[in-house]
Amino acid sequence: MEIRIKWYNGSMIIDLEKFLSCRSITKVKKLVNIIRDSHTPECEGQIRRFIEQELEQYEPRQKEASRYIAGYTEKAKFCEKQLDNCISSRDRFKRKSDGWEHYNSHVKAFRDELKEMKAALRSYQRKSDNEKKNRDFYMKVLEIIT
């Protein structure tokens, strides 16, 4: 969403998503002061509506992220159990024997799968943490605007 701020000698266009993504309260305070001194004080209402829309989307995003986090956590636990089983089965054979090679290929596959699961889990945890930080920031911005 973009807002257009006008003065008697010029104007400025601000993309709110990009501007608010830096999470800087001081920059928001400066912007609010600029808007209050401009010919377009209704931009403050546009910022408020944008933030309220983002806050409305917080709960569904958090539910989705928590569902993925729970799923990937379970998959990672299952994969770790499979990996442990393969390692214990592999250890029953002499190194470089046919049985050892068979289980070693499974160990490598489960390690790769576990690495992917943990990377996906960290990704969703990061998204969830960023959403929480954005919500806190937006609440502070609403306090500044009102």
SEMITI-944083 format. One record per residue: x, y, z of N, C-alpha, C, O in turn. Coordinates in steps of 0.001 Angstrom, whole numbers, padded with zeros to 6 digits, always signed. Each point is the difference from the previous one (the first is absolute). Example, Ala and Ser with C-alpha at 12.3 -4.5 7.8 and 13.67 -1.06 7.14 Angstrom:
2
+013190-005690+007800-000890+001190+000000+000900+001200+000000+001036-000019+000665;-001386+001069-001385+000820+001190+000060-000770+001090+000730+000509+001108+000169;
//
This chain:
146
+000846-001179+000000-000846+001179+000000+000890+001240+000000+000987+000070+000732;-001343+000886-001545+000770+001239-000086-000823+001158+000533-001220+000044-000160;+001913+000894+000797-000648+001245+000409+000719+001149-000684+001203-000059-000258;-001967+001107-000031+000560+001174-000678-000159+001200+000930-001113+000392+000354;+002242+000175+000029+000011+001158+000899+000301+001239-000833+000965+000020-000765;-001800+001023+000916+000168+001223-000798+000277+001190+000903-000562+000123+001089;+001447+000758-001569+000274+001289+000628-000283+001080-001018-000414-000274-001126;+000640+001492+001538-000204+001117-000923+001055+000029-001102-000238+000562-001069;+001422-001174+001322+001060+000057-000996+000459-001377-000503+001079-000096-000586;-001860-000964+000794+000402-001318-000475-000845-001115+000580-000997+000237+000683;+001416-001450-000970-000724-001164+000510+000968-001174+000188+001145+000033-000450;-001640-001060+001124+000813-001175+000273-000924-001218-000018-001106+000041+000539;+001571-001121-001161-000750-001253-000025+000770-001021+000834+001203-000190-000179;-001922-000465+001097+000642-000974+000885-000719-001336-000131-001225-000072+000099;+001998-000978-000322-000526-001364-000004+000030-000487+001450+001069-000233+000564;-002250+000081+000027-000088-000316+001427+000622-001348+000360+000631-000128+001050;-000801-000875-001905+000569-001315+000304+001512+000082+000137+000572-000543+000945;+000063+001208-001870+001460+000124+000053+000438+000909+001149+000990-000270+000679;-001743+001347-000475+000376+000950+001038-000120-000618+001390+000882+000178+000841;-001968-000902-000600-000218-000572+001328+000794-001287+000221+000113-000465+001134;+000433-000113-002193+000745-001254+000164+001316+000201+000756+000564-000965+000518;-000069+002203-000448+001247+000239+000739-000228+000047+001506+000957-000061+000772;-002220+000168-000345-000378+000015+001425+000724+001084+000796+000539-000275+001072;-000524+001482-001580+000656+001104+000684-001059+000980+000530-000679+000677-000772;+000559-000620+002078-000977+000897+000632+000358+001460-000269-000885+000824-000232;+002171-000503+000264+000399+001398-000222-000371+000462-001401-000427+001140-000182;+000585-002013-000809-000389+000371-001369-001512+000180-000106-000472+000882-000717;-000276-001701+001418-001458+000124-000021-000411+001316+000661-000896+000689-000488;+001550-000339+001600-000319+001270+000662+000286+001180-000924-000787+000943-000070;+001913-000998-000637+000328+001076-000952-001041+000072-001107-000429+001089-000383;+000021-002253-000136-001008-000021-001066-001320+000575+000489-000644+000760-000722;+000233-001107+001927-001257+000521+000543+000088+001517+000155-000965+000704-000299;+002089-000197+000755+000170+001461+000107-000056+000661-001371-000593+001068-000154;+001208-001698-000840-000042+000546-001365-001437+000012-000518-000433+000971-000620;-000299-002049+000875-001394-000085-000460-000853+001062+000684-000845+000624-000641;+001060-000416+001927-000801+000997+000726+000281+001419-000468-000860+000874+000102;+002072-000643-000619+000352+001325-000509-000345+000175-001471+000177+001092-000540;-000666-002137-000125-000259+000057-001439-001432+000438-000286-000783+000278+000908;+000463-000227-002221-001358+000333-000438-000888-001240-000057-001177+000102-000348;+001722-001268+000684-000763-001261-000083+000065-000758+001333+000642-001046+000086;-001306+001574+000957+000026-000707+001288-000807-001301-000020+000103-000800+000930;-000909+000578-001982-000762-001247-000083+000904-001219-000229-000455-001138+000106;+001722+001376-000416+000953-001105-000169+000195-000765+001301+000322-001188-000012;-000518+001869+001123+000105-000674+001299-001060-001095+000121+000264-001079+000530;-001454+001371-001024-001067-000996-000002+000317-001167-000923-000346-001142+000301;+001001+001421-001423+000390-001076-000914+001016-000931+000667-000066-001220-000150;+000999+001813+000883+000984-000816+000719-000703-000861+001040+000310-001182+000143;-001260+001776+000587-000737-000732+001025-000766-001168-000624+000015-001106+000541;-000685+001343-001674-000745-001081-000659+000938-001105-000469-000325-001181+000127;+001483+001548-000666+000967-000998-000455+000460-000873+001170+000067-001224-000118;+000243+001854+001232+000472-000745+001179-001110-000888+000550+000257-001136+000400;-001475+001636-000375-001115-000814+000482-000217-001219-000889-000306-001083+000501;+000459+001244-001812-000114-001142-000915+001094-001029+000279-000256-001204+000008;+001465+001683+000219+001105-000915+000297-000242-000733+001321+000293-001190+000115;-000822+001895+000869-000273-000629+001292-001128-001026-000090+000003-000989+000732;-000967+001218-001625-001074-000967-000197+000543-001304-000582-000530-001074+000285;+001566+001161-001085+000574-001182-000638+000986-000729+000909+000501-001066-000359;-000222+001624+001519+000988-000604+000900-000425-001381+000479+000779-000948-000098;-001992+000816+000611-000458-001279+000559+000027-001129-001027+000539-001065+000299;-001100+001251-001501+000063-001099-000974+001438-000388-000375+000302-001179-000185;+000565+002165+000075+001405-000298-000323+000666-000785+001118+000752-000940-000254;-001030+001327+001489+000592-000707+001138-000526-001432+000096+000761-000922+000293;-002058+000732-000540-000566-001347+000042+000634-000879-001071+000332-001159+000248;-000169+001720-001435+000615-000766-001087+001444-000362+000347+000425-001140-000188;+000315+002110+000690+001402-000251+000354+000101-001035+001121+000863-000876-000047;-001729+000968+001049+000068-000964+001103-000369-001401-000477+000550-000986+000490;-001477+000893-001439-000355-001303-000560+001191-000615-000738+000281-001190+000149;+000411+001998-000940+001183-000493-000706+001127-000353+000972+000691-001003-000181;-000513+001823+001201+001049-000272+000998-000264-001333+000693+000912-000807+000177;-002154+000585+000210-000337-001266+000663+000220-001185-000943+000524-001035+000410;-000922+001190-001658+000170-001081-000970+001453-000326-000257+000391-001167-000009;+000412+002202-000200+001420-000238-000270+000731-000524+001236+000966-000753-000123;-001419+001145+001304+000600-000528+001229-000251-001505+000098+000904-000771+000324;-002138+000367-000607-000324-001432+000036+000781-000772-001056+000506-001090+000268;-000408+001658-001474+000749-000673-001063+001477-000127+000366+000630-001019-000282;-000087+002048+000905+001413-000038+000394+000230-001062+001071+001002-000714-000041;-001919+000606+000993+000129-001033+001036-000063-001392-000612+000787-000876+000357;-001724+000673-001280-000127-001297-000662+001266-000321-000790+000492-001128+000025;+000022+002126-000720+001212-000190-000800+001204-000328+000898+000840-000824-000363;-000760+001467+001524+001088-000296+000939-000085-001442+000499+001021-000673+000142;-002250+000198+000125-000170-001386+000431+000431-000966-001101+000677-000994+000263;-001074+001297-001494+000388-000839-001128+001523-000013-000165+000600-001041-000268;+000003+002202+000433+001451+000104-000112+000685-000839+001080+000957-000723-000280;-001451+000824+001507+000581-000799+001089-000141-001501-000268+000923-000774+000258;-002082+000375-000774-000206-001418-000318+000968-000473-001086+000560-001092+000094;-000369+001912-001114+000914-000376-001084+001446-000064+000495+000761-000883-000397;-000395+001812+001251+001373+000000+000528+000235-001244+000849+001052-000631-000101;-002034+000273+000942+000186-001191+000829+000026-001272-000856+000745-000934+000299;-001550+000896-001353+000023-001155-000912+001310-000059-000772+000543-001081-000227;-000041+002230-000174+001254+000060-000749+001167-000462+000868+000921-000649-000494;-000957+000979+001777+001100-000339+000901+000121-001503+000267+001018-000458+000519;-002048-000304-000870+000074-001451+000192+000897-000685-001046+000418-001145+000175;-000137+001865-001250+000796-000581-001087+001418+000552+000028+000264+001061+000565;+000647-001812-001194+001362+000495-000163-000014+001128-001013-000819+000042-000918;+001742+000856+001118+000111+001142-000891+000323-000476-001416+000807-000909-000192;-001445+001532-000788+000173-000260-001426-000579-001347-000450+000261-000429-001124;-001033-000239+001970-000685-001221-000445-001283+000415-000721-000375+001172+000025;-000292-002125-000664-001213+000313-000757-001109+000530+000909-000673+000970-000349;+000481-001583+001484-001014+000463+000958+000310+001387+000523-000895+000835+000132;+002163-000587+000167+000406+001316+000500-000244+001059-001071-000500+001082+000304;+000850-001386-001563-000199+000952-001110-001490+000294-000197-000388+001141-000251;-000431-002170+000367-001447+000173-000157-000551+000971+001049-000698+000956-000337;+001015-001206+001591-000502+000874+001072+000666+001375-000031-000614+000991+000397;+001847-000922-000857+000688+001290-000080-000681+000914-001021-000089+001210+000210;-000388-001785-001305-000724+000820-000980-001280+000557+000621-000375+001143-000262;-000299-001958+001092-001199+000481+000691+000356+001081+001024-000742+000969+000157;+001860-001127+000532+000439+001001+000978+000235+001339-000701-000420+001046+000497;+001081-001080-001636+000253+001242-000743-001309+000645-000437-000165+001216+000102;-000757-002030-000587-001287+000532-000452-000770+000634+001161-000563+001085-000145;+000540-001761+001294-000725+000550+001151+000684+001256+000539-000676+000908+000483;+001980-000846-000556+000697+001219+000449-000348+001174-000902-000232+001109+000482;+000194-001346-001786-000380+001071-000930-001437+000448+000241-000300+001194+000013;-000571-002164+000174-001408+000326+000246-000159+000769+001309-000783+000947+000078;+001520-001352+000938-000061+000687+001288+000514+001429-000122-000556+000918+000601;+001603-000736-001368+000542+001344-000212-001047+000903-000675-000165+001158+000382;-000537-001698-001386-001041+000768-000683-001155+000329+000940-000523+001114-000018;+000127-002085+000837-001093+000225+000946+000351+001100+001003-000821+000871+000288;+002024-000916+000230+000407+001012+000978+000119+001381-000641-000304+001009+000637;+000744-000960-001896+000077+001290-000695-001397+000578-000198-000209+001195+000210;-000741-002021-000609-001375+000470-000170-000593+000438+001336-000715+000999+000070;+001013-001746+000980-000488+000351+001336+000542+001356+000437-000745+000840+000505;+002046-000631-000701+000599+001297+000363-000614+001131-000812-000207+001097+000519;-000082-001354-001780-000598+001016-000860-001366+000441+000536-000278+001196+000087;-000563-002154+000268-001319+000354+000531+000092+000627+001380-000816+000856+000341;+001785-001260+000454+000180+000643+001300+000423+001459-000180-000453+000879+000733;+001324-000630-001710+000415+001373-000301-001186+000842-000457-000155+001146+000421;-000685-001722-001290-001187+000722-000457-000913+000346+001169-000525+001110+000086;+000344-002067+000805-000852+000222+001162+000577+001098+000893-000732+000871+000469;+002028-000914-000237+000644+001032+000825-000113+001376-000646-000242+000991+000689;+000417-000924-002009-000125+001284-000696-001427+000537+000094-000202+001204+000155;-000777-002088-000248-001389+000435+000135-000255+000589+001391-000688+001012+000130;+001238-001640+000898-000169+000511+001364+000660+001374+000145-000567+000906+000610;+001760-000763-001172+000695+001290+000070-000769+001070-000759-000107+001137+000460;-000432-001498-001631-000792+000959-000771-001245+000420+000763-000361+001176+000001;-000299-002133+000649-001201+000335+000762+000323+000987+001117-000718+000980+000194;+001793-001239+000534+000394+000916+001079+000329+001384-000547-000380+001015+000584;+001091-000983-001711+000357+001276-000618-001258+000748-000448-000123+001203+000230;-000813-001919-000872-001221+000651-000474-000830+000533+001164-000638+001045-000124;+000642-001746+001243-000727+000499+001165+000613+001312+000493-000721+000922+000381;+002042-000842-000389+000668+001242+000408-000300+001132-000989-000190+001145+000408;+000148-001457-001680-000311+001016-001014-001412+000510+000181-000247+001200-000124;-000691-002099+000419-001374+000459+000247-000074+000928+001211-000776+000955+000003;+001576-001230+001019+000032+000886+001169+000522+001381-000401-000493+001013+000496;+001481-000965-001384+000569+001278-000431-001029+000790-000818-000138+001212+000165;-000571-001906-001036-000953+000678-000892-001199+000521+000762-000496+001084-000305;+000016-001832+001294-001208+000440+000713+000311+000878+001174-000912+000448+000695;
//
